[in-house]
């Protein structure tokens, strides 16, 4: 998820270097922060890999809908980010 800072009343998206600096700074204070970032990146990659299923010309099965929702729900799992149960991709 993109992050922004406000410059002169305008929201400006972080550069890659700003993202890295921000993550490094907060990982020092909270080791789970870095783990959460890594898990979210893995989750985002899994969602991106099946984004084509959400195209308007594709009829998505209920199994894929449930899988994609389970991926979006990963950060709400009780053990997040230290213990994550990944949903199984439908066949």
PDB file of N, CA, C and O in Angstrom:
ATOM      1  N   UNK A   1       0.848  -1.161   0.000  1.00  0.00           N
ATOM      2  CA  UNK A   1       0.000   0.000   0.000  1.00  0.00           C
ATOM      3  C   UNK A   1       0.900   1.232   0.000  1.00  0.00           C
ATOM      4  O   UNK A   1       1.790   1.349   0.843  1.00  0.00           O
ATOM      5  N   UNK A   2       0.680   2.137  -0.924  1.00  0.00           N
ATOM      6  CA  UNK A   2       1.545   3.323  -0.981  1.00  0.00           C
ATOM      7  C   UNK A   2       1.393   4.202   0.252  1.00  0.00           C
ATOM      8  O   UNK A   2       0.315   4.305   0.836  1.00  0.00           O
ATOM      9  N   UNK A   3       2.487   4.825   0.628  1.00  0.00           N
ATOM     10  CA  UNK A   3       2.468   5.768   1.740  1.00  0.00           C
ATOM     11  C   UNK A   3       2.795   7.154   1.211  1.00  0.00           C
ATOM     12  O   UNK A   3       3.474   7.311   0.197  1.00  0.00           O
ATOM     13  N   UNK A   4       2.297   8.148   1.919  1.00  0.00           N
ATOM     14  CA  UNK A   4       2.443   9.524   1.474  1.00  0.00           C
ATOM     15  C   UNK A   4       2.930  10.407   2.610  1.00  0.00           C
ATOM     16  O   UNK A   4       2.747  10.094   3.786  1.00  0.00           O
ATOM     17  N   UNK A   5       3.552  11.509   2.238  1.00  0.00           N
ATOM     18  CA  UNK A   5       3.848  12.571   3.195  1.00  0.00           C
ATOM     19  C   UNK A   5       3.257  13.845   2.618  1.00  0.00           C
ATOM     20  O   UNK A   5       3.028  13.954   1.414  1.00  0.00           O
ATOM     21  N   UNK A   6       3.018  14.799   3.496  1.00  0.00           N
ATOM     22  CA  UNK A   6       2.375  16.030   3.069  1.00  0.00           C
ATOM     23  C   UNK A   6       3.425  17.128   2.933  1.00  0.00           C
ATOM     24  O   UNK A   6       4.145  17.439   3.882  1.00  0.00           O
ATOM     25  N   UNK A   7       3.500  17.700   1.753  1.00  0.00           N
ATOM     26  CA  UNK A   7       4.421  18.797   1.480  1.00  0.00           C
ATOM     27  C   UNK A   7       3.616  19.975   0.973  1.00  0.00           C
ATOM     28  O   UNK A   7       3.015  19.915  -0.099  1.00  0.00           O
ATOM     29  N   UNK A   8       3.608  21.043   1.746  1.00  0.00           N
ATOM     30  CA  UNK A   8       2.875  22.261   1.375  1.00  0.00           C
ATOM     31  C   UNK A   8       1.411  21.982   1.047  1.00  0.00           C
ATOM     32  O   UNK A   8       0.855  22.543   0.103  1.00  0.00           O
ATOM     33  N   UNK A   9       0.800  21.109   1.838  1.00  0.00           N
ATOM     34  CA  UNK A   9      -0.620  20.823   1.663  1.00  0.00           C
ATOM     35  C   UNK A   9      -0.930  19.827   0.565  1.00  0.00           C
ATOM     36  O   UNK A   9      -2.097  19.601   0.245  1.00  0.00           O
ATOM     37  N   UNK A  10       0.102  19.224  -0.020  1.00  0.00           N
ATOM     38  CA  UNK A  10      -0.095  18.260  -1.100  1.00  0.00           C
ATOM     39  C   UNK A  10       0.447  16.905  -0.657  1.00  0.00           C
ATOM     40  O   UNK A  10       1.575  16.815  -0.172  1.00  0.00           O
ATOM     41  N   UNK A  11      -0.350  15.854  -0.821  1.00  0.00           N
ATOM     42  CA  UNK A  11       0.108  14.504  -0.505  1.00  0.00           C
ATOM     43  C   UNK A  11       1.035  14.025  -1.619  1.00  0.00           C
ATOM     44  O   UNK A  11       0.659  14.006  -2.791  1.00  0.00           O
ATOM     45  N   UNK A  12       2.259  13.637  -1.231  1.00  0.00           N
ATOM     46  CA  UNK A  12       3.268  13.175  -2.168  1.00  0.00           C
ATOM     47  C   UNK A  12       3.644  11.750  -1.788  1.00  0.00           C
ATOM     48  O   UNK A  12       3.971  11.478  -0.633  1.00  0.00           O
ATOM     49  N   UNK A  13       3.596  10.832  -2.767  1.00  0.00           N
ATOM     50  CA  UNK A  13       3.917   9.436  -2.492  1.00  0.00           C
ATOM     51  C   UNK A  13       5.397   9.287  -2.170  1.00  0.00           C
ATOM     52  O   UNK A  13       6.250   9.930  -2.781  1.00  0.00           O
ATOM     53  N   UNK A  14       5.688   8.413  -1.184  1.00  0.00           N
ATOM     54  CA  UNK A  14       7.077   8.136  -0.814  1.00  0.00           C
ATOM     55  C   UNK A  14       7.839   7.590  -2.023  1.00  0.00           C
ATOM     56  O   UNK A  14       7.276   6.864  -2.842  1.00  0.00           O
ATOM     57  N   UNK A  15       9.104   7.938  -2.128  1.00  0.00           N
ATOM     58  CA  UNK A  15       9.985   7.291  -3.093  1.00  0.00           C
ATOM     59  C   UNK A  15      10.399   5.946  -2.508  1.00  0.00           C
ATOM     60  O   UNK A  15      10.140   5.668  -1.337  1.00  0.00           O
ATOM     61  N   UNK A  16      11.040   5.113  -3.320  1.00  0.00           N
ATOM     62  CA  UNK A  16      11.512   3.816  -2.831  1.00  0.00           C
ATOM     63  C   UNK A  16      12.504   4.009  -1.684  1.00  0.00           C
ATOM     64  O   UNK A  16      12.491   3.252  -0.713  1.00  0.00           O
ATOM     65  N   UNK A  17      13.362   5.021  -1.799  1.00  0.00           N
ATOM     66  CA  UNK A  17      14.351   5.292  -0.742  1.00  0.00           C
ATOM     67  C   UNK A  17      13.651   5.734   0.547  1.00  0.00           C
ATOM     68  O   UNK A  17      14.054   5.324   1.636  1.00  0.00           O
ATOM     69  N   UNK A  18      12.616   6.561   0.438  1.00  0.00           N
ATOM     70  CA  UNK A  18      11.872   6.998   1.622  1.00  0.00           C
ATOM     71  C   UNK A  18      11.159   5.823   2.277  1.00  0.00           C
ATOM     72  O   UNK A  18      11.124   5.724   3.504  1.00  0.00           O
ATOM     73  N   UNK A  19      10.584   4.925   1.462  1.00  0.00           N
ATOM     74  CA  UNK A  19       9.929   3.722   1.993  1.00  0.00           C
ATOM     75  C   UNK A  19      10.928   2.892   2.795  1.00  0.00           C
ATOM     76  O   UNK A  19      10.638   2.465   3.913  1.00  0.00           O
ATOM     77  N   UNK A  20      12.111   2.667   2.210  1.00  0.00           N
ATOM     78  CA  UNK A  20      13.131   1.852   2.874  1.00  0.00           C
ATOM     79  C   UNK A  20      13.587   2.496   4.178  1.00  0.00           C
ATOM     80  O   UNK A  20      13.756   1.809   5.185  1.00  0.00           O
ATOM     81  N   UNK A  21      13.786   3.810   4.163  1.00  0.00           N
ATOM     82  CA  UNK A  21      14.225   4.513   5.370  1.00  0.00           C
ATOM     83  C   UNK A  21      13.149   4.440   6.458  1.00  0.00           C
ATOM     84  O   UNK A  21      13.460   4.225   7.630  1.00  0.00           O
ATOM     85  N   UNK A  22      11.910   4.615   6.072  1.00  0.00           N
ATOM     86  CA  UNK A  22      10.789   4.551   7.029  1.00  0.00           C
ATOM     87  C   UNK A  22      10.709   3.157   7.656  1.00  0.00           C
ATOM     88  O   UNK A  22      10.583   3.017   8.872  1.00  0.00           O
ATOM     89  N   UNK A  23      10.784   2.130   6.804  1.00  0.00           N
ATOM     90  CA  UNK A  23      10.701   0.758   7.311  1.00  0.00           C
ATOM     91  C   UNK A  23      11.869   0.444   8.242  1.00  0.00           C
ATOM     92  O   UNK A  23      11.679  -0.185   9.283  1.00  0.00           O
ATOM     93  N   UNK A  24      13.068   0.876   7.879  1.00  0.00           N
ATOM     94  CA  UNK A  24      14.244   0.626   8.720  1.00  0.00           C
ATOM     95  C   UNK A  24      14.100   1.320  10.066  1.00  0.00           C
ATOM     96  O   UNK A  24      14.434   0.751  11.105  1.00  0.00           O
ATOM     97  N   UNK A  25      13.604   2.546  10.041  1.00  0.00           N
ATOM     98  CA  UNK A  25      13.446   3.313  11.281  1.00  0.00           C
ATOM     99  C   UNK A  25      12.482   2.629  12.240  1.00  0.00           C
ATOM    100  O   UNK A  25      12.772   2.513  13.431  1.00  0.00           O
ATOM    101  N   UNK A  26      11.335   2.173  11.734  1.00  0.00           N
ATOM    102  CA  UNK A  26      10.346   1.572  12.612  1.00  0.00           C
ATOM    103  C   UNK A  26      10.692   0.149  12.989  1.00  0.00           C
ATOM    104  O   UNK A  26      10.258  -0.323  14.040  1.00  0.00           O
ATOM    105  N   UNK A  27      11.462  -0.556  12.167  1.00  0.00           N
ATOM    106  CA  UNK A  27      11.886  -1.912  12.513  1.00  0.00           C
ATOM    107  C   UNK A  27      12.801  -1.902  13.727  1.00  0.00           C
ATOM    108  O   UNK A  27      12.840  -2.874  14.483  1.00  0.00           O
ATOM    109  N   UNK A  28      13.543  -0.806  13.924  1.00  0.00           N
ATOM    110  CA  UNK A  28      14.411  -0.684  15.101  1.00  0.00           C
ATOM    111  C   UNK A  28      13.593  -0.686  16.390  1.00  0.00           C
ATOM    112  O   UNK A  28      14.013  -1.261  17.395  1.00  0.00           O
ATOM    113  N   UNK A  29      12.434  -0.048  16.363  1.00  0.00           N
ATOM    114  CA  UNK A  29      11.602   0.077  17.556  1.00  0.00           C
ATOM    115  C   UNK A  29      10.680  -1.115  17.760  1.00  0.00           C
ATOM    116  O   UNK A  29      10.359  -1.473  18.893  1.00  0.00           O
ATOM    117  N   UNK A  30      10.262  -1.720  16.678  1.00  0.00           N
ATOM    118  CA  UNK A  30       9.302  -2.818  16.770  1.00  0.00           C
ATOM    119  C   UNK A  30       9.680  -3.885  15.746  1.00  0.00           C
ATOM    120  O   UNK A  30       9.351  -3.743  14.568  1.00  0.00           O
ATOM    121  N   UNK A  31      10.369  -4.958  16.170  1.00  0.00           N
ATOM    122  CA  UNK A  31      10.783  -5.997  15.227  1.00  0.00           C
ATOM    123  C   UNK A  31       9.617  -6.604  14.446  1.00  0.00           C
ATOM    124  O   UNK A  31       9.801  -7.053  13.315  1.00  0.00           O
ATOM    125  N   UNK A  32       8.438  -6.622  15.028  1.00  0.00           N
ATOM    126  CA  UNK A  32       7.276  -7.180  14.333  1.00  0.00           C
ATOM    127  C   UNK A  32       6.883  -6.317  13.140  1.00  0.00           C
ATOM    128  O   UNK A  32       6.248  -6.806  12.205  1.00  0.00           O
ATOM    129  N   UNK A  33       7.254  -5.035  13.162  1.00  0.00           N
ATOM    130  CA  UNK A  33       6.928  -4.132  12.052  1.00  0.00           C
ATOM    131  C   UNK A  33       7.548  -4.648  10.758  1.00  0.00           C
ATOM    132  O   UNK A  33       6.874  -4.720   9.731  1.00  0.00           O
ATOM    133  N   UNK A  34       8.832  -5.008  10.804  1.00  0.00           N
ATOM    134  CA  UNK A  34       9.509  -5.529   9.621  1.00  0.00           C
ATOM    135  C   UNK A  34       8.891  -6.832   9.152  1.00  0.00           C
ATOM    136  O   UNK A  34       8.756  -7.061   7.950  1.00  0.00           O
ATOM    137  N   UNK A  35       8.518  -7.683  10.088  1.00  0.00           N
ATOM    138  CA  UNK A  35       7.872  -8.946   9.734  1.00  0.00           C
ATOM    139  C   UNK A  35       6.519  -8.689   9.075  1.00  0.00           C
ATOM    140  O   UNK A  35       6.162  -9.358   8.105  1.00  0.00           O
ATOM    141  N   UNK A  36       5.775  -7.731   9.595  1.00  0.00           N
ATOM    142  CA  UNK A  36       4.465  -7.408   9.025  1.00  0.00           C
ATOM    143  C   UNK A  36       4.612  -6.889   7.596  1.00  0.00           C
ATOM    144  O   UNK A  36       3.819  -7.244   6.724  1.00  0.00           O
ATOM    145  N   UNK A  37       5.615  -6.056   7.351  1.00  0.00           N
ATOM    146  CA  UNK A  37       5.861  -5.540   6.002  1.00  0.00           C
ATOM    147  C   UNK A  37       6.158  -6.703   5.056  1.00  0.00           C
ATOM    148  O   UNK A  37       5.619  -6.755   3.950  1.00  0.00           O
ATOM    149  N   UNK A  38       7.005  -7.628   5.479  1.00  0.00           N
ATOM    150  CA  UNK A  38       7.376  -8.775   4.633  1.00  0.00           C
ATOM    151  C   UNK A  38       6.160  -9.648   4.322  1.00  0.00           C
ATOM    152  O   UNK A  38       5.985 -10.086   3.185  1.00  0.00           O
ATOM    153  N   UNK A  39       5.325  -9.900   5.324  1.00  0.00           N
ATOM    154  CA  UNK A  39       4.134 -10.729   5.118  1.00  0.00           C
ATOM    155  C   UNK A  39       3.173 -10.037   4.163  1.00  0.00           C
ATOM    156  O   UNK A  39       2.613 -10.675   3.271  1.00  0.00           O
ATOM    157  N   UNK A  40       2.979  -8.737   4.345  1.00  0.00           N
ATOM    158  CA  UNK A  40       2.076  -8.003   3.446  1.00  0.00           C
ATOM    159  C   UNK A  40       2.594  -8.012   2.002  1.00  0.00           C
ATOM    160  O   UNK A  40       1.804  -8.109   1.063  1.00  0.00           O
ATOM    161  N   UNK A  41       3.907  -7.913   1.823  1.00  0.00           N
ATOM    162  CA  UNK A  41       4.468  -7.953   0.472  1.00  0.00           C
ATOM    163  C   UNK A  41       4.220  -9.321  -0.164  1.00  0.00           C
ATOM    164  O   UNK A  41       3.882  -9.406  -1.345  1.00  0.00           O
ATOM    165  N   UNK A  42       4.386 -10.392   0.617  1.00  0.00           N
ATOM    166  CA  UNK A  42       4.121 -11.741   0.108  1.00  0.00           C
ATOM    167  C   UNK A  42       2.643 -11.881  -0.234  1.00  0.00           C
ATOM    168  O   UNK A  42       2.292 -12.422  -1.282  1.00  0.00           O
ATOM    169  N   UNK A  43       1.779 -11.392   0.651  1.00  0.00           N
ATOM    170  CA  UNK A  43       0.333 -11.444   0.416  1.00  0.00           C
ATOM    171  C   UNK A  43      -0.038 -10.661  -0.844  1.00  0.00           C
ATOM    172  O   UNK A  43      -0.827 -11.131  -1.663  1.00  0.00           O
ATOM    173  N   UNK A  44       0.539  -9.459  -0.994  1.00  0.00           N
ATOM    174  CA  UNK A  44       0.251  -8.633  -2.170  1.00  0.00           C
ATOM    175  C   UNK A  44       0.685  -9.323  -3.458  1.00  0.00           C
ATOM    176  O   UNK A  44       0.002  -9.221  -4.477  1.00  0.00           O
ATOM    177  N   UNK A  45       1.820 -10.028  -3.418  1.00  0.00           N
ATOM    178  CA  UNK A  45       2.292 -10.758  -4.597  1.00  0.00           C
ATOM    179  C   UNK A  45       1.330 -11.895  -4.947  1.00  0.00           C
ATOM    180  O   UNK A  45       1.059 -12.141  -6.122  1.00  0.00           O
ATOM    181  N   UNK A  46       0.821 -12.580  -3.937  1.00  0.00           N
ATOM    182  CA  UNK A  46      -0.130 -13.666  -4.179  1.00  0.00           C
ATOM    183  C   UNK A  46      -1.431 -13.108  -4.781  1.00  0.00           C
ATOM    184  O   UNK A  46      -2.011 -13.714  -5.682  1.00  0.00           O
ATOM    185  N   UNK A  47      -1.878 -11.968  -4.284  1.00  0.00           N
ATOM    186  CA  UNK A  47      -3.074 -11.344  -4.859  1.00  0.00           C
ATOM    187  C   UNK A  47      -2.823 -10.891  -6.295  1.00  0.00           C
ATOM    188  O   UNK A  47      -3.666 -11.089  -7.169  1.00  0.00           O
ATOM    189  N   UNK A  48      -1.671 -10.288  -6.533  1.00  0.00           N
ATOM    190  CA  UNK A  48      -1.346  -9.803  -7.882  1.00  0.00           C
ATOM    191  C   UNK A  48      -1.283 -10.963  -8.881  1.00  0.00           C
ATOM    192  O   UNK A  48      -1.656 -10.810 -10.045  1.00  0.00           O
ATOM    193  N   UNK A  49      -0.810 -12.119  -8.416  1.00  0.00           N
ATOM    194  CA  UNK A  49      -0.690 -13.275  -9.303  1.00  0.00           C
ATOM    195  C   UNK A  49      -2.043 -13.782  -9.788  1.00  0.00           C
ATOM    196  O   UNK A  49      -2.126 -14.440 -10.825  1.00  0.00           O
ATOM    197  N   UNK A  50      -3.097 -13.480  -9.046  1.00  0.00           N
ATOM    198  CA  UNK A  50      -4.424 -13.946  -9.475  1.00  0.00           C
ATOM    199  C   UNK A  50      -5.383 -12.784  -9.746  1.00  0.00           C
ATOM    200  O   UNK A  50      -6.598 -12.980  -9.783  1.00  0.00           O
ATOM    201  N   UNK A  51      -4.848 -11.583  -9.934  1.00  0.00           N
ATOM    202  CA  UNK A  51      -5.700 -10.428 -10.259  1.00  0.00           C
ATOM    203  C   UNK A  51      -6.488 -10.635 -11.545  1.00  0.00           C
ATOM    204  O   UNK A  51      -7.595 -10.118 -11.691  1.00  0.00           O
ATOM    205  N   UNK A  52      -5.918 -11.389 -12.472  1.00  0.00           N
ATOM    206  CA  UNK A  52      -6.614 -11.617 -13.736  1.00  0.00           C
ATOM    207  C   UNK A  52      -7.968 -12.279 -13.522  1.00  0.00           C
ATOM    208  O   UNK A  52      -8.868 -12.157 -14.353  1.00  0.00           O
ATOM    209  N   UNK A  53      -8.104 -12.981 -12.401  1.00  0.00           N
ATOM    210  CA  UNK A  53      -9.383 -13.636 -12.103  1.00  0.00           C
ATOM    211  C   UNK A  53     -10.487 -12.619 -11.825  1.00  0.00           C
ATOM    212  O   UNK A  53     -11.673 -12.940 -11.909  1.00  0.00           O
ATOM    213  N   UNK A  54     -10.087 -11.389 -11.493  1.00  0.00           N
ATOM    214  CA  UNK A  54     -11.067 -10.356 -11.152  1.00  0.00           C
ATOM    215  C   UNK A  54     -11.416  -9.477 -12.348  1.00  0.00           C
ATOM    216  O   UNK A  54     -12.140  -8.494 -12.192  1.00  0.00           O
ATOM    217  N   UNK A  55     -10.915  -9.809 -13.544  1.00  0.00           N
ATOM    218  CA  UNK A  55     -11.260  -9.031 -14.736  1.00  0.00           C
ATOM    219  C   UNK A  55     -12.744  -9.146 -15.027  1.00  0.00           C
ATOM    220  O   UNK A  55     -13.381 -10.143 -14.685  1.00  0.00           O
ATOM    221  N   UNK A  56     -13.282  -8.131 -15.654  1.00  0.00           N
ATOM    222  CA  UNK A  56     -14.718  -8.108 -15.908  1.00  0.00           C
ATOM    223  C   UNK A  56     -15.160  -9.192 -16.895  1.00  0.00           C
ATOM    224  O   UNK A  56     -16.332  -9.567 -16.905  1.00  0.00           O
ATOM    225  N   UNK A  57     -14.246  -9.700 -17.719  1.00  0.00           N
ATOM    226  CA  UNK A  57     -14.627 -10.723 -18.692  1.00  0.00           C
ATOM    227  C   UNK A  57     -14.361 -12.146 -18.190  1.00  0.00           C
ATOM    228  O   UNK A  57     -14.432 -13.099 -18.966  1.00  0.00           O
ATOM    229  N   UNK A  58     -14.058 -12.291 -16.902  1.00  0.00           N
ATOM    230  CA  UNK A  58     -13.810 -13.608 -16.314  1.00  0.00           C
ATOM    231  C   UNK A  58     -14.831 -13.833 -15.200  1.00  0.00           C
ATOM    232  O   UNK A  58     -15.051 -12.959 -14.361  1.00  0.00           O
ATOM    233  N   UNK A  59     -15.440 -14.992 -15.201  1.00  0.00           N
ATOM    234  CA  UNK A  59     -16.360 -15.337 -14.125  1.00  0.00           C
ATOM    235  C   UNK A  59     -15.558 -16.033 -13.034  1.00  0.00           C
ATOM    236  O   UNK A  59     -15.088 -17.156 -13.215  1.00  0.00           O
ATOM    237  N   UNK A  60     -15.409 -15.362 -11.912  1.00  0.00           N
ATOM    238  CA  UNK A  60     -14.608 -15.900 -10.816  1.00  0.00           C
ATOM    239  C   UNK A  60     -15.441 -16.901 -10.017  1.00  0.00           C
ATOM    240  O   UNK A  60     -16.583 -16.624  -9.649  1.00  0.00           O
ATOM    241  N   UNK A  61     -14.861 -18.047  -9.760  1.00  0.00           N
ATOM    242  CA  UNK A  61     -15.547 -19.069  -8.971  1.00  0.00           C
ATOM    243  C   UNK A  61     -15.590 -18.646  -7.503  1.00  0.00           C
ATOM    244  O   UNK A  61     -14.837 -17.776  -7.065  1.00  0.00           O
ATOM    245  N   UNK A  62     -16.481 -19.276  -6.767  1.00  0.00           N
ATOM    246  CA  UNK A  62     -16.580 -18.997  -5.333  1.00  0.00           C
ATOM    247  C   UNK A  62     -15.288 -19.363  -4.611  1.00  0.00           C
ATOM    248  O   UNK A  62     -14.901 -18.697  -3.650  1.00  0.00           O
ATOM    249  N   UNK A  63     -14.617 -20.424  -5.073  1.00  0.00           N
ATOM    250  CA  UNK A  63     -13.361 -20.830  -4.442  1.00  0.00           C
ATOM    251  C   UNK A  63     -12.312 -19.733  -4.549  1.00  0.00           C
ATOM    252  O   UNK A  63     -11.589 -19.458  -3.592  1.00  0.00           O
ATOM    253  N   UNK A  64     -12.233 -19.104  -5.731  1.00  0.00           N
ATOM    254  CA  UNK A  64     -11.262 -18.017  -5.919  1.00  0.00           C
ATOM    255  C   UNK A  64     -11.655 -16.784  -5.106  1.00  0.00           C
ATOM    256  O   UNK A  64     -10.785 -16.101  -4.567  1.00  0.00           O
ATOM    257  N   UNK A  65     -12.940 -16.494  -5.012  1.00  0.00           N
ATOM    258  CA  UNK A  65     -13.394 -15.355  -4.198  1.00  0.00           C
ATOM    259  C   UNK A  65     -12.997 -15.556  -2.734  1.00  0.00           C
ATOM    260  O   UNK A  65     -12.499 -14.640  -2.081  1.00  0.00           O
ATOM    261  N   UNK A  66     -13.226 -16.771  -2.235  1.00  0.00           N
ATOM    262  CA  UNK A  66     -12.895 -17.091  -0.843  1.00  0.00           C
ATOM    263  C   UNK A  66     -11.386 -17.007  -0.633  1.00  0.00           C
ATOM    264  O   UNK A  66     -10.930 -16.471   0.377  1.00  0.00           O
ATOM    265  N   UNK A  67     -10.610 -17.534  -1.579  1.00  0.00           N
ATOM    266  CA  UNK A  67      -9.147 -17.490  -1.488  1.00  0.00           C
ATOM    267  C   UNK A  67      -8.641 -16.049  -1.452  1.00  0.00           C
ATOM    268  O   UNK A  67      -7.816 -15.698  -0.608  1.00  0.00           O
ATOM    269  N   UNK A  68      -9.129 -15.228  -2.356  1.00  0.00           N
ATOM    270  CA  UNK A  68      -8.673 -13.836  -2.411  1.00  0.00           C
ATOM    271  C   UNK A  68      -9.065 -13.074  -1.138  1.00  0.00           C
ATOM    272  O   UNK A  68      -8.289 -12.256  -0.643  1.00  0.00           O
ATOM    273  N   UNK A  69     -10.245 -13.335  -0.618  1.00  0.00           N
ATOM    274  CA  UNK A  69     -10.654 -12.686   0.625  1.00  0.00           C
ATOM    275  C   UNK A  69      -9.789 -13.166   1.778  1.00  0.00           C
ATOM    276  O   UNK A  69      -9.423 -12.372   2.645  1.00  0.00           O
ATOM    277  N   UNK A  70      -9.460 -14.443   1.803  1.00  0.00           N
ATOM    278  CA  UNK A  70      -8.601 -14.979   2.863  1.00  0.00           C
ATOM    279  C   UNK A  70      -7.221 -14.326   2.807  1.00  0.00           C
ATOM    280  O   UNK A  70      -6.622 -14.060   3.849  1.00  0.00           O
ATOM    281  N   UNK A  71      -6.713 -14.065   1.601  1.00  0.00           N
ATOM    282  CA  UNK A  71      -5.432 -13.358   1.481  1.00  0.00           C
ATOM    283  C   UNK A  71      -5.546 -11.942   2.041  1.00  0.00           C
ATOM    284  O   UNK A  71      -4.661 -11.483   2.763  1.00  0.00           O
ATOM    285  N   UNK A  72      -6.631 -11.256   1.708  1.00  0.00           N
ATOM    286  CA  UNK A  72      -6.816  -9.892   2.223  1.00  0.00           C
ATOM    287  C   UNK A  72      -6.956  -9.886   3.745  1.00  0.00           C
ATOM    288  O   UNK A  72      -6.626  -8.898   4.400  1.00  0.00           O
ATOM    289  N   UNK A  73      -7.451 -11.002   4.309  1.00  0.00           N
ATOM    290  CA  UNK A  73      -7.667 -11.096   5.755  1.00  0.00           C
ATOM    291  C   UNK A  73      -6.433 -11.554   6.537  1.00  0.00           C
ATOM    292  O   UNK A  73      -6.478 -11.608   7.766  1.00  0.00           O
ATOM    293  N   UNK A  74      -5.339 -11.883   5.856  1.00  0.00           N
ATOM    294  CA  UNK A  74      -4.136 -12.374   6.540  1.00  0.00           C
ATOM    295  C   UNK A  74      -3.713 -11.453   7.693  1.00  0.00           C
ATOM    296  O   UNK A  74      -3.413 -11.959   8.774  1.00  0.00           O
ATOM    297  N   UNK A  75      -3.675 -10.114   7.510  1.00  0.00           N
ATOM    298  CA  UNK A  75      -3.236  -9.262   8.624  1.00  0.00           C
ATOM    299  C   UNK A  75      -4.163  -9.277   9.840  1.00  0.00           C
ATOM    300  O   UNK A  75      -3.784  -8.793  10.906  1.00  0.00           O
ATOM    301  N   UNK A  76      -5.356  -9.819   9.696  1.00  0.00           N
ATOM    302  CA  UNK A  76      -6.283  -9.855  10.836  1.00  0.00           C
ATOM    303  C   UNK A  76      -6.174 -11.167  11.623  1.00  0.00           C
ATOM    304  O   UNK A  76      -6.866 -11.347  12.625  1.00  0.00           O
ATOM    305  N   UNK A  77      -5.307 -12.082  11.172  1.00  0.00           N
ATOM    306  CA  UNK A  77      -5.134 -13.348  11.886  1.00  0.00           C
ATOM    307  C   UNK A  77      -4.545 -13.087  13.270  1.00  0.00           C
ATOM    308  O   UNK A  77      -3.759 -12.158  13.453  1.00  0.00           O
ATOM    309  N   UNK A  78      -4.926 -13.901  14.225  1.00  0.00           N
ATOM    310  CA  UNK A  78      -4.522 -13.705  15.621  1.00  0.00           C
ATOM    311  C   UNK A  78      -3.004 -13.670  15.810  1.00  0.00           C
ATOM    312  O   UNK A  78      -2.517 -12.885  16.623  1.00  0.00           O
ATOM    313  N   UNK A  79      -2.257 -14.478  15.101  1.00  0.00           N
ATOM    314  CA  UNK A  79      -0.811 -14.534  15.300  1.00  0.00           C
ATOM    315  C   UNK A  79       0.001 -13.613  14.409  1.00  0.00           C
ATOM    316  O   UNK A  79       1.231 -13.621  14.467  1.00  0.00           O
ATOM    317  N   UNK A  80      -0.671 -12.816  13.584  1.00  0.00           N
ATOM    318  CA  UNK A  80       0.025 -11.933  12.645  1.00  0.00           C
ATOM    319  C   UNK A  80       0.919 -10.960  13.398  1.00  0.00           C
ATOM    320  O   UNK A  80       0.483 -10.407  14.408  1.00  0.00           O
ATOM    321  N   UNK A  81       2.147 -10.726  12.956  1.00  0.00           N
ATOM    322  CA  UNK A  81       2.821 -11.242  11.772  1.00  0.00           C
ATOM    323  C   UNK A  81       3.722 -12.443  12.066  1.00  0.00           C
ATOM    324  O   UNK A  81       4.377 -12.958  11.159  1.00  0.00           O
ATOM    325  N   UNK A  82       3.763 -12.890  13.310  1.00  0.00           N
ATOM    326  CA  UNK A  82       4.695 -13.955  13.678  1.00  0.00           C
ATOM    327  C   UNK A  82       4.218 -15.344  13.289  1.00  0.00           C
ATOM    328  O   UNK A  82       5.035 -16.244  13.089  1.00  0.00           O
ATOM    329  N   UNK A  83       2.926 -15.530  13.180  1.00  0.00           N
ATOM    330  CA  UNK A  83       2.368 -16.834  12.826  1.00  0.00           C
ATOM    331  C   UNK A  83       1.230 -16.607  11.843  1.00  0.00           C
ATOM    332  O   UNK A  83       0.178 -16.077  12.200  1.00  0.00           O
ATOM    333  N   UNK A  84       1.456 -17.011  10.605  1.00  0.00           N
ATOM    334  CA  UNK A  84       0.462 -16.800   9.559  1.00  0.00           C
ATOM    335  C   UNK A  84       0.101 -18.136   8.937  1.00  0.00           C
ATOM    336  O   UNK A  84       0.977 -18.943   8.627  1.00  0.00           O
ATOM    337  N   UNK A  85      -1.187 -18.364   8.756  1.00  0.00           N
ATOM    338  CA  UNK A  85      -1.669 -19.539   8.041  1.00  0.00           C
ATOM    339  C   UNK A  85      -2.110 -19.065   6.665  1.00  0.00           C
ATOM    340  O   UNK A  85      -3.086 -18.327   6.535  1.00  0.00           O
ATOM    341  N   UNK A  86      -1.378 -19.497   5.636  1.00  0.00           N
ATOM    342  CA  UNK A  86      -1.694 -19.082   4.273  1.00  0.00           C
ATOM    343  C   UNK A  86      -2.824 -19.937   3.723  1.00  0.00           C
ATOM    344  O   UNK A  86      -2.827 -21.154   3.905  1.00  0.00           O
ATOM    345  N   UNK A  87      -3.793 -19.303   3.045  1.00  0.00           N
ATOM    346  CA  UNK A  87      -4.859 -20.093   2.421  1.00  0.00           C
ATOM    347  C   UNK A  87      -4.305 -20.882   1.238  1.00  0.00           C
ATOM    348  O   UNK A  87      -3.308 -20.491   0.630  1.00  0.00           O
ATOM    349  N   UNK A  88      -4.951 -21.980   0.922  1.00  0.00           N
ATOM    350  CA  UNK A  88      -4.539 -22.808  -0.214  1.00  0.00           C
ATOM    351  C   UNK A  88      -5.151 -22.254  -1.493  1.00  0.00           C
ATOM    352  O   UNK A  88      -6.345 -21.961  -1.556  1.00  0.00           O
ATOM    353  N   UNK A  89      -4.305 -22.117  -2.510  1.00  0.00           N
ATOM    354  CA  UNK A  89      -4.786 -21.620  -3.804  1.00  0.00           C
ATOM    355  C   UNK A  89      -5.668 -22.690  -4.447  1.00  0.00           C
ATOM    356  O   UNK A  89      -5.312 -23.868  -4.469  1.00  0.00           O
ATOM    357  N   UNK A  90      -6.825 -22.267  -4.971  1.00  0.00           N
ATOM    358  CA  UNK A  90      -7.698 -23.243  -5.638  1.00  0.00           C
ATOM    359  C   UNK A  90      -7.023 -23.834  -6.872  1.00  0.00           C
ATOM    360  O   UNK A  90      -6.140 -23.218  -7.469  1.00  0.00           O
ATOM    361  N   UNK A  91      -7.447 -25.014  -7.236  1.00  0.00           N
ATOM    362  CA  UNK A  91      -6.864 -25.647  -8.425  1.00  0.00           C
ATOM    363  C   UNK A  91      -7.663 -25.315  -9.662  1.00  0.00           C
ATOM    364  O   UNK A  91      -7.320 -25.761 -10.757  1.00  0.00           O
TER     365      UNK A  91
END
